[in-house]
Amino acid sequence: DPEAVACWVAIAAEAIRDPRVKKAFEAALAETAGFLERLVADALTKARRPARDARAVAATLLATMQGYFLVSATAPQLIPPGSAAGTTRRLARLLVQGVGS
C-alpha cells in the first residue's frame, strides 16, 4: 500500500526531528528487529550455523526493508515492480546459508 509506506517514511523523517516520535519509532523498529532476530536464529539453527549471527542478519534485513520503504516512497521507478519481497527473501536465504562467508 503506497500510502501506508509514505506515511511510515514520513514518521521516520519526523523521528529525526522530534524526540517523542523518535522514541516511538525506535520502539516499533526494536519490536520488528526482535521478531526478525528470533526468525533468523531459528533458521540459522536449522542450517547448522551459529545463532550468534542472528542479530547482525536481522539488522541487515531490517535495513533492507526500511530502504525499500524509503526508495519506494521517494523514487519508486528505481525498484522493479514486484521485486522487493523476492529479492529480500533471497538475501535472507544467502545470509542464513553463509554464502560468501
C-alpha positions in Angstrom: 0.0 0.0 0.0 1.9 3.1 -1.2 0.0 5.4 1.1 0.9 3.4 4.2 4.6 3.2 3.1 4.6 7.0 2.5 3.2 7.5 6.0 5.8 5.3 7.5 8.6 7.2 5.7 7.1 10.5 6.9 7.0 9.2 10.5 10.7 8.1 10.1 11.6 11.6 9.0 9.7 13.2 11.9 11.6 10.9 14.3 14.8 12.6 13.3 13.3 15.9 14.4 11.1 15.1 17.3 12.4 13.1 20.3 8.9 11.8 21.2 8.4 10.4 17.8 11.9 9.0 17.8 11.2 7.1 21.0 8.0 5.5 19.5 9.7 4.8 16.2 12.6 3.2 17.9 10.2 1.0 19.8 8.5 -0.1 16.7 11.8 -0.9 15.0 13.0 -2.7 18.0 9.9 -4.9 18.1 10.4 -5.7 14.4 14.1 -6.4 14.9 13.4 -8.7 17.8 10.9 -10.7 15.7 13.3 -10.9 12.8 16.2 -12.0 15.1 14.1 -14.9 16.5 13.2 -16.0 13.0 16.8 -15.8 11.8 18.1 -17.6 14.9 15.7 -20.5 14.2 16.8 -20.5 10.5 20.5 -20.4 11.5 20.0 -23.3 13.9 18.2 -25.3 11.3 21.0 -24.6 8.8 23.6 -25.7 11.5 25.1 -22.2 11.6 25.9 -20.2 14.7 22.9 -18.4 16.1 25.2 -15.7 17.4 25.0 -14.2 13.9 21.2 -13.7 14.2 21.3 -10.1 15.4 23.5 -9.0 12.5 21.5 -10.8 9.9 18.3 -9.5 11.3 19.7 -5.9 11.3 20.6 -6.3 7.6 17.1 -7.5 6.7 15.5 -4.7 8.7 17.7 -2.1 7.0 16.9 -3.7 3.6 13.2 -3.4 4.4 13.4 0.2 5.5 15.5 1.0 2.5 12.8 -0.4 0.2 10.2 1.6 2.0 12.2 4.8 1.6 13.0 4.3 -2.1 9.5 3.1 -3.0 8.1 6.3 -1.4 10.6 8.7 -3.0 11.8 7.1 -6.2 9.6 4.1 -7.0 10.9 3.9 -10.5 14.2 2.6 -9.2 12.6 -0.6 -7.8 11.4 -3.2 -10.4 7.7 -3.9 -9.8 7.2 -6.9 -7.6 10.9 -7.4 -6.8 11.2 -6.3 -3.2 9.8 -9.3 -1.4 11.5 -11.9 -3.5 14.9 -10.2 -3.5 14.7 -9.7 0.3 13.9 -13.4 0.7 16.9 -14.4 -1.5 19.1 -12.1 0.6 17.8 -13.7 3.8 18.5 -17.2 2.4 22.0 -16.2 1.4 22.8 -14.7 4.7 21.5 -17.7 6.6 23.3 -20.2 4.4 26.5 -18.2 4.7 27.3 -17.9 1.0 30.5 -16.0 0.6 31.5 -16.1 4.3 
